[in-house]
Amino acid sequence: MKAFVRIAALPFAALLVGATPAAQEIPWRGGAADWVIIVPKGSPVKFNDWHEYGYARFDGRFVLTGQYALTLTDNCERPGTEDCLVVDIDPDPEIAARLPRVKNHGDVWITISEDGRFLRSIAGPRERAKLLSGKIRSVTGRTSIVADQFSVGGDCEQVWYSARFVAFAKPPKPARTRFGGGFGCGY
């Protein structure tokens, strides 16, 4: 009888071994009870802490591939300067599925912070001047970069994501793509 019980239990043991642990859920700090950050199992980044300004910081490097859009930011302290240019990446679905995100809050567009190398590689001086003068709305294309310092924050019912450019994983491919915009409160 004991042998029969052991044999009968084998298929159930296989289910337990094959079971995938659940994603990590991090409740939003300081309120917003319906905001929960989901960190998928196998994510290339791990939760570190909450910044004093209320956003979540993550450790780890990862390759970020997807469509980028270089645009003018609405909130710029030095209008007319390249400090007003911002690069956002719409990650490929397989990358987005592995990154932390706020549950039930739509797409993950990642704002890239960097020292200007990435920006200068995707837009020459003429294109940057056209952006700053309003002659064009955006410069778009595809890229593959190495990123770190991933962060998740939000306000006004809008979630934002950011990461720091470290290096190119593959050279960028400037190309015209459609960019709909829509960043900031009220979009």
C-alpha positions, 0 to 999 in steps of 0.5 A: 500500500505504501508503494502505491501511495508513493507512486500515486504522489509522483505526478503531484510532486512534479507539479510542485517542482514545476510551480513558478514562484509568484512575482514580488508585490511591493505596496506603494509607500505612503498611501495610494492603496491601489498602487502596487509595484509588481516585480516579475520573477526573473526580473533583471533588477531587484528592489533596493529602497524608496527614495526620499521623494517617494519613488522606488529604486532598483539595482541591476543592469539590463539590456533595454531594446525598443522604440525611442522618441527624443522630444522636448520636455514640458517642464524645463528650467532652461528653455531653448537648451538641450537640457530640455530634450528627453529620450523615452523608450517604449521597450519591446514586449519581452523586455517590458514583461521582465521589468517592474511595473505598477499594477493596472497602470498601462504601458511602460515608457522608460525615460532615459537619463544620461550624460549626452552620449545617447542623445548625440548618437540619435540626433545630430546638431541640426535635428536637435536645433529643429527640436528646440525651435519646434520645427519637428516634434520628435526624433524616433528610431530603434535602439538597444542599450545597457541600462541601470538605476531603474526607478518607478514613481508617480503622481497625479494618477500617472506612473513614470519609469526611468533608467540610466544609460550605461552603454550601447548594446547595439548601435542605434538605428535612426528611423522615422516612427510614429510617436503619439506623445502624451506624458505628464499629468492629465494625459 
